[in-house]
Amino acid sequence: MVNNIVSEFVKSAPPYNFGIGDTHKPFRPGITSAIEMHKNENPFGVSPKAAAAMLNACGRSNRYPDITALKLRKKLAILHNVTPENILVTQGATSALAFIGDMFIKPGSEVIVAPPTYPNYYNITKKNNGKIVEVPVGSDYRPDFEKMYDAVTDTTRLIFLCNPNNPTGTICDDKKLIEFIHKVPEHLVVVVDEAYFEFIDKPDYQSMISQISDNLNLIVVKTFSKIYGMAGSRLGYAISNREIIGYLNTDAVGFCCNRVALEGAEAAVDDKDFVEYTISHNKEGRDYLTREMENLGFNVWPSGTNFIFFDAKMPPKYMADELYTYGVNIRGDFPMCRISIGTMEQNRIAVAAMKEIVKNYKSEVR
């Protein structure tokens, strides 16, 4: 009955797809459930300090949270060497990205992306009647900044860059990215999505937060979903100059997030031990999976994240479908496969299943 008054975006927008294997296929004997290695979650749980703070906050959930998230913004300001006025706290990083779209994209505005990349950039653009301009990544799955610069027109308003990139796990050359940010014209804004930044294994690698200034149209988006293990709590934030944050605050009118998530995030920022634990165990699992998959003959792209992008030398969907029967969920709907880092026990289960799949696949091909 409401079809004629529903927006065209809602009619055409695809549902969010986690791209796992064929769930209609039965599990193999002895398998009763599937390991979730497809959503890039933190498999090591949530920060104990955050969990305790969230449990404590539940008893006060009859009271609204601080609408300004000032305590959290002060902690994040110290962490990132900015001021609290440079930060907007939101319900997950996706909300921050949506506010940015509302603010800058008008009908006909062009938005540059470097596919394959995070699909919500597309939905945010389409929702605001903007036009996507794709500048595909190179053979190394890294953005080509020269081609991106050449794609800029008078109607370009945003450039979305996911760094490290999802789904490829690859990272930009930070010096080239800094040069690019300072080179683009003033009529557009560069948005650098650093959801996975903490997993980069390069001590001197620069976050683009270091480039935030009053005269630069730059926004860096961060999340508590990955390194802090708070994906289910939905909390993220944007960092930019005060003018941009001021406008974003206008669009983000109302309560930034729920009290439980907010107090959990305040505690998570202080839990350095959990962050270090996650980083070290993620690296252990990433190195193990990379080594084992390369031994199987797969092409594995270097990852600066908590997931791995790989070519199994067979159709990605086939690998995802078969892994599902062994009780392992991965993504098989990209140009290559993507597997999230799990616990070492989960990683070993996935590798054992891959070995069987490769053996069976080779027999089928013959």
C-alpha positions as CSV (number, residue, x, y, z in Angstrom):
1,M,0.0,0.0,0.0
2,V,2.9,2.4,0.7
3,N,4.9,1.5,-2.4
4,N,4.1,4.7,-4.2
5,I,5.4,6.9,-1.3
6,V,8.5,4.9,-0.3
7,S,11.8,6.4,-1.4
8,E,13.5,5.0,-4.5
9,F,16.7,4.4,-2.5
10,V,14.8,2.1,-0.1
11,K,13.2,0.2,-2.9
12,S,16.5,-0.5,-4.6
13,A,18.9,-0.8,-1.7
14,P,20.2,-4.3,-1.2
15,P,20.1,-5.8,2.3
16,Y,23.5,-5.9,4.1
17,N,25.1,-9.2,3.0
18,F,27.6,-11.1,5.1
19,G,28.3,-13.3,2.1
20,I,28.8,-16.6,3.9
21,G,28.6,-20.0,2.4
22,D,25.4,-21.8,1.3
23,T,23.6,-22.3,4.6
24,H,21.2,-24.8,2.9
25,K,24.0,-27.3,2.6
26,P,24.1,-29.7,5.5
27,F,27.0,-29.8,8.0
28,R,29.4,-32.8,7.7
29,P,29.0,-35.5,10.3
30,G,30.0,-34.3,13.8
31,I,29.6,-30.6,13.0
32,T,26.8,-28.9,14.9
33,S,27.5,-25.2,14.4
34,A,29.6,-22.8,12.4
35,I,32.5,-20.7,13.6
36,E,32.0,-17.0,12.7
37,M,35.1,-16.0,10.7
38,H,33.3,-13.7,8.3
39,K,32.4,-10.5,10.2
40,N,35.9,-9.3,11.3
41,E,34.9,-9.3,15.0
42,N,37.3,-9.5,17.9
43,P,37.4,-13.3,18.7
44,F,39.1,-12.6,22.0
45,G,36.0,-11.1,23.6
46,V,35.5,-7.7,25.0
47,S,37.8,-5.7,27.3
48,P,37.3,-7.0,30.9
49,K,37.2,-3.4,32.1
50,A,34.6,-2.5,29.5
51,A,32.5,-5.5,30.4
52,A,32.5,-4.6,34.1
53,A,31.7,-1.0,33.3
54,M,28.8,-2.0,31.0
55,L,27.4,-4.4,33.6
56,N,27.5,-1.6,36.2
57,A,25.8,0.8,33.8
58,C,22.9,-1.5,33.2
59,G,21.5,-0.7,36.6
60,R,21.4,3.0,35.7
61,S,19.8,2.6,32.3
62,N,16.7,4.4,33.4
63,R,18.8,7.6,33.0
64,Y,19.8,9.1,29.7
65,P,23.6,9.2,29.0
66,D,25.6,12.4,28.7
67,I,24.4,13.8,25.4
68,T,27.9,15.2,24.7
69,A,29.9,12.1,25.7
70,L,32.3,14.6,27.2
71,K,34.2,12.1,29.5
72,L,34.8,9.8,26.6
73,R,35.8,12.6,24.2
74,K,38.3,13.8,26.8
75,K,39.9,10.4,27.0
76,L,40.0,10.0,23.2
77,A,41.5,13.5,22.9
78,I,44.4,12.5,25.0
79,L,44.8,9.2,23.2
80,H,44.9,10.9,19.7
81,N,46.5,14.2,20.7
82,V,43.6,16.4,19.7
83,T,41.0,18.4,21.6
84,P,37.6,17.1,22.7
85,E,36.1,19.6,20.3
86,N,37.7,17.7,17.5
87,I,35.6,14.6,18.2
88,L,32.0,13.4,17.6
89,V,30.9,10.2,19.2
90,T,28.3,8.2,17.3
91,Q,26.4,4.8,17.3
92,G,29.1,2.9,15.5
93,A,31.4,4.2,12.8
94,T,28.7,3.6,10.2
95,S,26.6,6.3,11.8
96,A,29.5,8.7,11.6
97,L,29.8,7.9,7.9
98,A,26.1,8.4,7.4
99,F,26.2,11.8,9.1
100,I,29.1,12.8,6.8
101,G,27.0,11.8,3.8
102,D,24.0,13.8,5.0
103,M,26.3,16.8,5.5
104,F,28.2,16.9,2.2
105,I,26.2,14.9,-0.5
106,K,23.5,16.7,-2.4
107,P,21.7,15.5,-5.5
108,G,24.3,15.1,-8.2
109,S,27.3,15.3,-5.9
110,E,30.2,13.0,-6.9
111,V,31.7,10.7,-4.4
112,I,35.0,8.9,-5.2
113,V,35.7,5.4,-3.9
114,A,38.4,2.8,-4.7
115,P,36.7,-0.6,-5.1
116,P,36.6,-3.3,-3.8
117,T,35.9,-1.4,-0.6
118,Y,33.4,-1.0,2.2
119,P,29.9,-1.3,0.7
120,N,28.2,1.3,3.0
121,Y,30.0,4.1,1.1
122,Y,27.8,3.2,-1.8
123,N,24.6,3.1,0.2
124,I,25.3,6.4,1.9
125,T,25.9,8.1,-1.5
126,K,22.8,6.6,-3.1
127,K,20.7,7.5,-0.1
128,N,21.6,11.2,-0.6
129,N,21.2,11.0,-4.4
130,G,24.9,11.4,-5.0
131,K,26.9,9.8,-7.9
132,I,29.5,7.1,-7.2
133,V,32.8,7.5,-9.1
134,E,34.9,4.4,-9.0
135,V,38.6,4.4,-9.3
136,P,39.5,0.7,-8.9
137,V,42.6,-0.3,-6.9
138,G,45.6,-1.5,-8.7
139,S,46.9,-5.1,-9.0
140,D,48.4,-4.7,-5.5
141,Y,44.9,-3.9,-4.2
142,R,46.1,-0.4,-3.1
143,P,44.5,2.9,-4.3
144,D,46.0,4.7,-7.2
145,F,46.2,8.3,-5.9
146,E,47.1,9.8,-9.2
147,K,44.1,8.3,-10.9
148,M,41.9,9.4,-7.9
149,Y,43.2,12.9,-8.2
150,D,42.5,12.9,-12.0
151,A,38.9,11.7,-11.2
152,V,38.1,14.9,-9.1
153,T,35.7,17.3,-10.8
154,D,34.0,20.5,-9.7
155,T,31.1,18.4,-8.3
156,T,33.2,16.0,-6.3
157,R,32.3,16.4,-2.6
158,L,33.7,13.4,-0.8
159,I,36.5,10.8,-1.2
160,F,36.0,7.7,0.9
161,L,39.2,5.9,1.7
162,C,39.2,2.8,3.9
163,N,42.7,2.3,5.3
164,P,43.4,-0.5,6.0
165,N,41.0,-1.4,3.3
166,N,38.0,-3.7,3.8
167,P,37.8,-6.4,2.2
168,T,41.4,-6.5,1.0
169,G,43.2,-5.8,4.2
170,T,45.8,-3.8,2.3
171,I,47.2,-0.5,3.6
172,C,48.2,2.7,1.7
173,D,51.6,4.2,1.6
174,D,51.0,6.7,4.5
175,K,53.4,9.3,3.0
176,K,51.6,9.2,-0.3
177,L,48.2,9.4,1.4
178,I,49.3,12.5,3.3
179,E,50.5,14.1,0.1
180,F,47.2,13.3,-1.6
181,I,45.1,14.7,1.3
182,H,47.0,18.0,1.0
183,K,46.9,18.1,-2.8
184,V,43.1,17.7,-3.4
185,P,41.1,20.9,-3.9
186,E,39.2,22.6,-1.0
187,H,35.7,22.0,-2.4
188,L,35.8,18.4,-1.3
189,V,36.4,16.4,1.9
190,V,38.6,13.3,2.3
191,V,37.2,10.7,4.7
192,V,39.7,8.2,6.0
193,D,38.1,5.2,7.6
194,E,40.6,3.8,10.1
195,A,38.4,1.0,11.6
196,Y,41.3,-1.5,11.5
197,F,44.2,0.9,12.0
198,E,45.4,-0.6,15.3
199,F,46.2,-3.9,13.6
200,I,48.9,-2.4,11.3
201,D,52.2,-4.0,12.1
202,K,54.4,-1.0,11.3
203,P,55.5,1.1,14.3
204,D,56.2,4.3,12.4
205,Y,53.0,4.2,10.3
206,Q,51.1,7.4,10.6
207,S,47.4,7.7,11.3
208,M,45.8,10.5,9.3
209,I,44.6,12.0,12.7
210,S,48.1,13.5,12.6
211,Q,47.0,15.7,9.7
212,I,43.8,17.1,11.3
213,S,44.0,20.9,11.1
214,D,41.7,23.9,10.9
215,N,42.5,24.5,7.2
216,L,42.2,20.9,5.9
217,N,39.0,19.2,4.9
218,L,39.8,15.8,6.4
219,I,37.7,13.5,8.6
220,V,39.1,10.3,10.2
221,V,36.5,7.7,11.3
222,K,37.2,5.2,14.1
223,T,35.4,2.4,15.9
224,F,35.2,0.5,19.2
225,S,34.0,-2.6,17.3
226,K,37.4,-4.1,16.4
227,I,40.4,-3.6,18.7
228,Y,38.2,-3.1,21.8
229,G,35.8,-6.0,21.0
230,M,32.7,-3.9,21.3
231,A,31.0,-4.7,17.9
232,G,27.7,-5.5,19.6
233,S,27.7,-2.2,21.6
234,R,27.7,0.0,18.4
235,L,30.0,2.9,19.2
236,G,32.3,4.9,16.9
237,Y,33.6,8.4,16.5
238,A,34.8,10.9,13.9
239,I,37.8,13.2,14.3
240,S,38.1,16.4,12.3
241,N,38.6,20.2,12.7
242,R,36.2,22.1,14.9
243,E,34.2,23.6,12.0
244,I,33.4,20.2,10.5
245,I,32.6,18.6,13.9
246,G,30.3,21.5,14.6
247,Y,28.2,20.9,11.5
248,L,28.2,17.1,12.1
249,N,26.9,17.7,15.6
250,T,24.0,19.6,14.1
251,D,23.1,16.5,12.0
252,A,23.7,14.1,14.9
253,V,21.1,15.9,17.0
254,G,20.0,13.8,20.0
255,F,21.7,11.2,22.2
256,C,25.0,10.0,20.6
257,C,24.7,6.5,21.9
258,N,23.3,4.4,24.8
259,R,24.7,4.7,28.4
260,V,25.9,1.1,28.5
261,A,28.0,1.5,25.4
262,L,29.3,4.9,26.4
263,E,30.5,3.8,29.9
264,G,32.0,0.6,28.4
265,A,34.0,2.7,25.9
266,E,35.3,4.9,28.6
267,A,36.7,1.9,30.4
268,A,37.9,0.3,27.2
269,V,40.2,3.2,26.4
270,D,42.0,2.6,29.7
271,D,42.4,-1.1,29.1
272,K,45.9,-1.1,27.5
273,D,46.5,-4.8,28.5
274,F,43.5,-6.0,26.4
275,V,44.5,-3.9,23.4
276,E,48.0,-5.4,23.5
277,Y,46.6,-8.9,24.0
278,T,44.3,-8.5,21.0
279,I,47.1,-7.1,18.8
280,S,49.6,-9.8,19.7
281,H,47.2,-12.7,19.4
282,N,45.7,-11.3,16.2
283,K,49.2,-11.2,14.7
284,E,49.9,-14.8,15.8
285,G,46.7,-16.0,14.1
286,R,47.3,-13.8,11.0
287,D,50.8,-15.1,10.5
288,Y,49.7,-18.7,11.0
289,L,46.8,-18.5,8.5
290,T,49.0,-16.7,6.0
291,R,51.7,-19.3,6.2
292,E,49.3,-22.3,6.1
293,M,47.3,-20.9,3.1
294,E,50.5,-20.0,1.2
295,N,51.6,-23.6,1.8
296,L,48.4,-24.7,0.2
297,G,49.3,-22.7,-2.9
298,F,46.9,-19.8,-2.2
299,N,47.8,-16.2,-3.1
300,V,47.5,-14.2,0.1
301,W,47.6,-10.4,0.2
302,P,49.6,-8.8,3.1
303,S,47.1,-7.7,5.7
304,G,47.2,-4.8,8.2
305,T,43.9,-5.9,9.7
306,N,42.2,-8.8,11.6
307,F,41.2,-10.5,8.4
308,I,42.9,-11.9,5.3
309,F,42.1,-11.6,1.6
310,F,43.2,-14.6,-0.4
311,D,42.9,-16.4,-3.7
312,A,42.3,-20.1,-3.1
313,K,42.7,-20.9,-6.8
314,M,39.0,-21.9,-7.0
315,P,35.8,-19.8,-7.1
316,P,35.4,-17.9,-3.9
317,K,31.8,-19.0,-3.4
318,Y,32.8,-22.6,-3.8
319,M,35.4,-22.3,-1.0
320,A,32.9,-20.5,1.2
321,D,30.2,-23.1,0.5
322,E,32.5,-26.0,1.3
323,L,34.0,-24.4,4.4
324,Y,30.5,-23.9,5.7
325,T,29.9,-27.7,5.6
326,Y,33.0,-28.0,7.9
327,G,31.5,-25.5,10.3
328,V,33.5,-22.4,9.2
329,N,31.9,-19.2,7.9
330,I,34.0,-16.9,5.7
331,R,33.1,-14.4,3.0
332,G,32.9,-15.7,-0.6
333,D,31.2,-12.9,-2.3
334,F,34.2,-10.7,-3.1
335,P,36.6,-11.1,-6.1
336,M,38.6,-13.3,-3.7
337,C,37.9,-14.9,-0.4
338,R,38.1,-13.1,3.0
339,I,38.6,-14.8,6.3
340,S,38.6,-13.2,9.7
341,I,41.3,-14.1,12.2
342,G,39.9,-16.3,14.9
343,T,41.4,-17.9,18.1
344,M,44.2,-20.3,17.4
345,E,41.8,-23.2,17.9
346,Q,39.4,-21.7,15.3
347,N,42.3,-21.0,12.9
348,R,43.5,-24.6,13.0
349,I,40.0,-25.9,12.4
350,A,39.7,-23.6,9.3
351,V,43.1,-24.7,8.0
352,A,42.3,-28.4,8.4
353,A,39.1,-27.9,6.5
354,M,40.9,-26.0,3.7
355,K,43.3,-28.8,3.3
356,E,40.4,-31.3,2.8
357,I,38.7,-28.9,0.4
358,V,41.8,-28.4,-1.7
359,K,42.3,-32.2,-1.9
360,N,38.7,-32.8,-2.9
361,Y,38.7,-29.9,-5.4
362,K,41.8,-31.2,-7.2
363,S,40.2,-34.6,-7.5
364,E,37.0,-33.0,-9.0
365,V,39.0,-31.0,-11.5
366,R,40.8,-34.1,-12.7
